[in-house]
Amino acid sequence: MIDEEFFNKQNVIDLSFFNFRNAISAAYFANSEFEILKINENFRMFFPLLGNVSNAYFPDVLEQLGLPGEQIETWITGIRDQGSVALPKIEISANGESRFYSLMSARTVDDGFTYLNGIQGQFIDRTDEWKLRHEREELLEEKLRDRELIEKKNQQLEHLAKRLAKYLSPQIYESIFSGKQDSTAPTARKNLTIFFSDIERFTDLTDTLEPERLAAVINSYLSEMSTIAIECGGTIDKFIGDAVMVFFGDPETQGEQEDALKAVEMALLMKQRVAELQSHWKKLGVPRGLRVRIGITTGFCTVGNFGSDQRLDYTCLGSPVNLAARLQGLAPPNELLIAESTFNLIREHVECERFDEMTPKGFARPVQIYQVKDFISKEHRKRRRRLSRTGERVEVNVFDSSDIRAAIEELRRIQSELIEELEET
């Protein structure tokens, strides 16, 4: 064992502290009673407000630096119980500036020199590190806030888009939201098949029906006609009161013949659906039911965005539009009239009868008009599905065909309720 008396105590302490003299951290050495014996130059530079801390009680120094009591107690307990302690974040304010440090301390044990038994530790300046971490946390929080805001805006836009979809034909809606079309898109000249329909004597209904019943009648009619138009690939141009305008050939076309056949197929499906819903409308207060007149023609139209800077309407203009409207006005109730231009495209597939030859108002030349009966091929006839059924004991009328599966589920629920009632009796 080394005889301590042969060595200069201060020299040994200085020698043991040599590695800390030029350390970039603020180092100290204290005895077992927590009294500071040695500090390096950086300690003085880090904490100039302390002055001379020789022989000072280290917990008092921590208190003077502004550490809260909980951290000081953690330091004392750690040294006494575990022999070491690390305080990862210490905030010290001086001259209006806050800096952050980590304090690491540990007991030293030396069997040869008892006066080296004590506590060594160092303050490591982590101000820049903590600032960067704080900035990163703020950026993450800001990113989260932005993400929440974006999600909220996306939900609002999705909700708005769903509402807007009800005001646009699906094809036009898809063109706009896919970026294929904008307000600056040029108009085009295209060969379109135009469909017009309206309800006979609808003005009389508006004068006799209560507003609620009138709304129920017209909304159910337009909903059913719209569903059929969309299923057949037609572009719904507009509703004008009870009138419906649909065109085929833009923004998508399957060829002028197929467009014309689709338009006629749509018209026949609409006629069938109107016949199926007569009992429903009579219950709503329309004693004679609804009788619809339809006109179709084919010809070159100018199609695109028309309107003002405040409001645009994607529609088609031209004499075929006017002719389709005139044919609809000439059609007998529950009948479909087509112009010769459409007849020439569909004559091989659709049974038609010559109706008349006349010069509609606003036209200089006479127009040959045909009345459509039905498709010649059984394939086209099979496409039509009846949504009303009448049996010996039960009559089923589907009033809203937009969701057939939901209607079937409703029928099953009614069936279950009737079975339960029968079992109870």
C-alpha positions in Angstrom: 0.0 0.0 0.0 1.3 3.5 -0.9 2.3 5.8 2.0 0.3 9.0 1.3 2.7 11.0 3.5 5.5 10.8 0.9 3.3 12.6 -1.7 2.1 16.2 -1.9 -1.6 16.1 -1.6 -2.3 19.1 -3.8 0.1 17.9 -6.5 -1.6 14.5 -6.6 -5.1 16.2 -6.9 -3.8 18.5 -9.6 -2.3 15.6 -11.5 -5.5 13.5 -11.3 -7.4 16.5 -12.6 -5.0 17.1 -15.5 -7.3 15.5 -18.1 -10.1 17.9 -17.2 -8.1 21.1 -17.4 -8.5 21.6 -21.1 -11.7 19.7 -21.5 -14.5 21.4 -23.6 -16.9 20.6 -20.7 -17.1 22.4 -17.3 -15.5 19.9 -15.0 -15.3 19.9 -11.2 -13.9 17.7 -8.4 -15.5 17.6 -4.9 -14.7 15.7 -1.8 -17.0 13.1 -0.2 -18.8 15.8 1.6 -19.8 17.5 -1.7 -17.3 20.4 -1.1 -15.7 21.6 -4.4 -12.0 21.3 -4.4 -11.2 21.8 -8.1 -12.7 23.3 -11.2 -11.3 23.7 -14.7 -11.2 27.0 -16.7 -14.3 26.2 -18.7 -16.3 25.9 -15.5 -15.4 29.6 -14.8 -16.2 30.5 -18.4 -19.6 28.7 -18.4 -20.7 30.1 -15.1 -19.0 33.5 -14.5 -21.8 34.6 -12.2 -20.6 32.0 -9.6 -17.2 33.6 -9.0 -14.9 31.5 -6.8 -16.6 28.3 -5.8 -13.6 26.6 -4.0 -14.8 24.9 -0.8 -18.4 25.7 -1.8 -21.1 23.0 -1.1 -21.9 21.7 -4.6 -25.7 21.4 -4.0 -25.6 25.1 -3.0 -23.8 25.8 -6.3 -26.6 24.0 -8.2 -29.2 26.1 -6.3 -27.3 29.3 -7.2 -27.4 28.2 -10.8 -31.1 28.1 -10.6 -31.8 24.4 -10.6 -35.1 23.4 -9.1 -35.2 21.5 -5.8 -36.3 18.3 -7.5 -33.2 18.1 -9.7 -30.9 19.0 -6.8 -32.5 16.2 -4.7 -32.1 13.8 -7.6 -28.4 14.6 -7.8 -27.8 14.1 -4.1 -29.8 10.8 -4.0 -28.1 9.4 -7.1 -24.6 10.1 -5.7 -25.4 8.7 -2.2 -27.4 5.6 -3.4 -26.0 4.6 -6.8 -22.6 6.4 -6.8 -23.4 8.2 -10.0 -26.1 10.3 -11.5 -26.9 11.9 -14.8 -29.2 14.9 -15.2 -29.8 15.0 -19.0 -31.3 18.5 -19.2 -30.5 21.4 -17.0 -31.7 24.9 -17.9 -29.6 27.8 -16.7 -30.5 31.4 -17.4 -28.0 34.2 -17.3 -28.0 37.7 -18.8 -31.5 37.1 -20.2 -30.3 34.0 -22.1 -31.2 30.4 -21.4 -28.7 27.6 -22.0 -29.1 23.9 -21.6 -26.6 21.5 -20.1 -26.2 17.8 -19.1 -24.6 17.1 -15.7 -22.9 13.8 -15.2 -21.3 13.0 -11.9 -19.8 9.9 -10.3 -18.0 8.9 -7.1 -14.2 8.3 -7.5 -12.5 5.6 -5.4 -8.7 5.3 -5.1 -7.2 2.8 -2.6 -3.7 4.4 -2.9 -4.7 8.0 -2.3 -7.7 8.5 0.0 -7.8 12.2 -0.7 -8.7 11.3 -4.3 -11.9 9.7 -3.1 -14.7 12.1 -3.9 -16.9 13.2 -6.8 -16.0 14.1 -10.3 -18.4 15.5 -12.8 -18.8 17.8 -15.8 -21.4 20.1 -17.3 -21.8 19.5 -21.1 -23.2 22.4 -23.0 -26.1 21.0 -25.2 -27.7 24.3 -26.0 -27.4 24.0 -29.8 -28.5 20.3 -29.6 -31.6 21.1 -27.5 -32.4 24.1 -29.8 -32.2 21.8 -32.8 -34.3 19.2 -31.1 -36.9 21.9 -30.1 -37.0 23.2 -33.7 -37.4 19.6 -34.9 -40.3 19.0 -32.4 -41.9 22.3 -33.5 -41.6 21.2 -37.2 -43.1 17.9 -36.4 -46.0 19.5 -34.5 -46.4 22.0 -37.3 -46.4 19.1 -39.8 -49.0 17.3 -37.7 -51.1 20.4 -37.6 -50.7 20.8 -41.4 -51.6 17.2 -41.9 -54.7 17.6 -39.8 -55.6 20.7 -41.6 -55.1 19.0 -45.0 -57.2 16.1 -43.9 -59.9 18.4 -42.7 -59.8 20.4 -46.0 -59.8 17.1 -48.0 -62.9 16.0 -46.1 -64.5 19.4 -46.8 -63.5 19.1 -50.5 -64.8 15.5 -50.7 -68.1 16.6 -49.1 -68.3 19.5 -51.5 -67.4 17.3 -54.5 -70.2 14.9 -53.6 -72.7 17.7 -53.4 -71.4 19.2 -56.6 -71.7 15.8 -58.3 -75.5 16.1 -58.0 -75.4 19.2 -60.2 -73.3 17.7 -63.0 -73.6 14.9 -65.3 -71.2 12.1 -64.2 -69.2 12.4 -67.5 -68.8 16.2 -67.1 -68.0 15.7 -63.4 -65.3 13.2 -64.2 -63.8 15.4 -67.0 -63.6 18.4 -64.7 -62.1 16.6 -61.6 -59.7 14.5 -63.6 -58.3 17.6 -65.2 -59.3 16.6 -68.7 -61.4 19.7 -69.0 -61.4 23.3 -67.7 -63.2 26.5 -68.2 -60.7 27.6 -70.9 -61.2 24.4 -73.0 -62.3 25.3 -76.6 -65.7 24.4 -77.9 -66.0 21.7 -80.5 -68.2 20.7 -83.4 -69.6 17.2 -82.9 -72.3 14.9 -84.2 -74.6 14.4 -81.3 -77.9 12.6 -80.6 -80.1 15.0 -78.6 -83.0 13.8 -76.4 -85.8 16.0 -75.0 -88.7 15.0 -72.9 -91.4 16.7 -70.8 -94.6 15.9 -68.9 -97.9 16.6 -70.6 -100.0 19.3 -68.8 -97.4 19.6 -66.0 -98.4 23.3 -65.5 -101.9 22.1 -64.4 -100.2 19.9 -61.8 -98.2 22.8 -60.4 -101.5 24.7 -59.9 -103.4 21.9 -58.2 -100.9 20.0 -56.1 -99.6 21.1 -52.7 -95.9 22.0 -52.8 -94.8 19.0 -50.8 -96.6 16.6 -53.1 -95.5 18.3 -56.2 -91.9 18.1 -55.0 -92.3 14.4 -54.3 -93.8 13.7 -57.7 -91.3 15.7 -59.8 -88.3 14.6 -57.7 -89.2 10.9 -58.0 -89.7 11.3 -61.8 -86.5 13.2 -62.4 -84.5 10.8 -60.2 -85.8 7.8 -62.1 -85.1 9.4 -65.5 -81.6 10.5 -64.4 -80.8 7.0 -63.2 -81.7 5.5 -66.6 -79.8 8.2 -68.5 -76.7 7.5 -66.5 -77.0 3.8 -66.9 -77.3 4.2 -70.7 -74.2 6.5 -70.8 -76.1 9.8 -71.6 -74.8 13.2 -70.6 -77.5 15.0 -68.7 -77.5 18.5 -69.9 -80.1 20.1 -67.8 -83.6 20.0 -66.2 -85.9 22.8 -67.3 -88.8 22.4 -64.8 -90.2 19.0 -65.8 -88.3 18.9 -69.1 -85.1 16.8 -69.4 -82.3 17.3 -72.0 -79.8 14.5 -72.5 -77.2 14.1 -75.3 -75.0 11.3 -76.5 -71.6 11.7 -78.3 -69.8 13.9 -75.8 -67.6 13.9 -73.8 -67.4 10.2 -74.8 -68.7 8.5 -77.9 -69.1 5.0 -79.2 -69.7 6.1 -82.7 -72.7 8.0 -84.1 -74.8 4.8 -84.7 -74.2 3.4 -81.2 -74.9 6.9 -79.7 -78.3 7.0 -81.5 -79.2 3.4 -80.4 -78.3 4.3 -76.8 -80.5 7.3 -76.9 -83.5 5.3 -78.2 -82.8 2.5 -75.7 -82.8 5.1 -72.9 -86.1 6.6 -74.1 -87.8 3.2 -74.2 -86.6 2.4 -70.7 -87.9 5.7 -69.5 -91.3 5.0 -71.1 -91.4 1.6 -69.3 -90.4 3.1 -66.0 -93.0 5.9 -66.3 -95.7 3.2 -66.9 -94.5 1.2 -63.8 -94.7 4.3 -61.5 -98.2 5.4 -62.5 -99.9 3.9 -59.4 -97.3 5.5 -57.1 -97.9 9.0 -58.6 -101.7 8.5 -58.4 -101.4 7.9 -54.7 -99.5 11.2 -54.5 -102.5 13.0 -55.9 -102.0 12.8 -59.7 -105.3 11.1 -60.8 -104.4 10.7 -64.4 -100.8 9.8 -63.7 -97.9 11.2 -65.7 -97.8 11.2 -69.5 -94.5 11.9 -71.1 -93.6 13.1 -74.6 -90.2 12.5 -76.1 -88.2 13.8 -79.1 -84.8 12.7 -80.5 -82.7 13.9 -83.4 -79.1 13.6 -84.5 -76.9 16.3 -86.0 -73.8 18.4 -85.7 -73.8 20.7 -82.6 -71.4 23.1 -81.0 -70.5 21.7 -77.6 -68.5 23.2 -74.7 -68.6 25.8 -71.9 -71.0 28.6 -72.5 -71.8 31.5 -70.1 -70.1 34.3 -68.2 -67.0 34.6 -66.0 -69.3 34.1 -63.0 -71.2 31.1 -64.2 -70.6 28.5 -66.9 -72.8 25.8 -68.4 -71.4 22.8 -70.3 -74.0 22.4 -73.0 -74.6 22.0 -76.8 -76.0 24.5 -79.2 -77.4 24.1 -82.7 -80.4 23.4 -84.8 -80.6 19.7 -83.7 -81.2 20.9 -80.2 -84.1 23.0 -81.3 -85.4 20.2 -83.5 -85.4 17.7 -80.7 -87.4 20.2 -78.5 -89.9 20.7 -81.4 -90.3 16.9 -81.9 -91.0 16.5 -78.2 -93.7 19.1 -78.4 -95.3 17.3 -81.4 -95.1 13.8 -79.9 -98.4 12.2 -78.7 -98.5 11.4 -74.9 -96.3 8.4 -73.9 -94.8 8.3 -77.4 -91.3 8.8 -78.9 -90.7 10.8 -82.1 -87.4 10.8 -84.0 -86.1 12.8 -87.0 -85.0 11.2 -90.2 -81.3 11.7 -89.3 -81.7 9.4 -86.3 -83.9 7.0 -88.2 -81.3 6.5 -90.8 -78.8 5.4 -88.1 -81.1 3.0 -86.2 -83.5 1.7 -88.9 -81.9 -1.8 -89.0 -82.3 -2.3 -85.3 -85.4 -0.4 -84.3 -89.0 -0.8 -85.5 -90.3 2.6 -86.6 -93.4 4.0 -88.3 -93.6 7.1 -90.5 -95.4 9.7 -88.4 -95.5 12.8 -90.6 -93.6 15.3 -92.7 -93.7 18.9 -91.5 -91.7 22.1 -91.2 -91.3 22.7 -87.5 -91.3 26.3 -86.3 -88.0 28.0 -86.9 -87.0 25.6 -89.7 -87.0 26.4 -93.4 -87.3 22.9 -94.8 -89.7 20.0 -94.0 -88.5 17.3 -91.7 -89.5 13.6 -92.0 -90.6 12.3 -88.6 -90.9 8.7 -87.4 -92.5 7.2 -84.4 -90.5 4.5 -82.5 -92.2 1.3 -81.6 -89.5 -1.0 -80.2 -86.2 -2.7 -80.8 -86.3 -5.5 -83.4 -83.7 -7.7 -81.7 -84.7 -9.7 -78.6 -81.3 -8.9 -77.1 -82.2 -5.2 -76.7 -85.6 -6.1 -75.3 -84.1 -8.3 -72.7 -82.0 -5.5 -71.3 -85.1 -3.9 -70.0 -85.9 -5.0 -66.5 -89.3 -4.5 -64.9 -89.1 -2.9 -61.5 -92.8 -3.4 -60.7 -94.4 -6.8 -60.1 -98.0 -7.8 -59.6 -99.0 -11.2 -58.3 -102.3 -12.7 -57.2 -102.0 -11.3 -53.7 -99.1 -8.8 -53.7 -98.1 -5.8 -55.8 -94.5 -4.6 -55.6 -93.5 -1.2 -56.9 -89.9 0.0 -56.6 -90.2 3.8 -56.3 -86.5 4.5 -56.3 -84.4 2.4 -58.6 -81.1 4.2 -57.8 -80.2 1.5 -55.3 -81.8 -1.8 -56.2 -79.9 -3.8 -53.6 -81.2 -1.5 -50.9 -84.8 -2.1 -52.2 -84.2 -5.9 -52.1 -83.0 -5.6 -48.5 -86.1 -3.6 -47.6 -88.3 -6.3 -49.2 -86.5 -8.9 -47.1 -87.0 -6.9 -44.0 -90.7 -6.6 -44.7 -90.8 -10.3 -45.3 -89.2 -11.0 -41.9 -91.6 -8.6 -40.2 -94.7 -10.3 -41.8 -93.4 -13.8 -40.8 -92.9 -12.6 -37.2 -96.4 -11.2 -37.1 -97.8 -14.5 -38.4 -96.0 -16.5 -35.9 -97.3 -14.3 -33.0 -100.9 -14.9 -34.2 
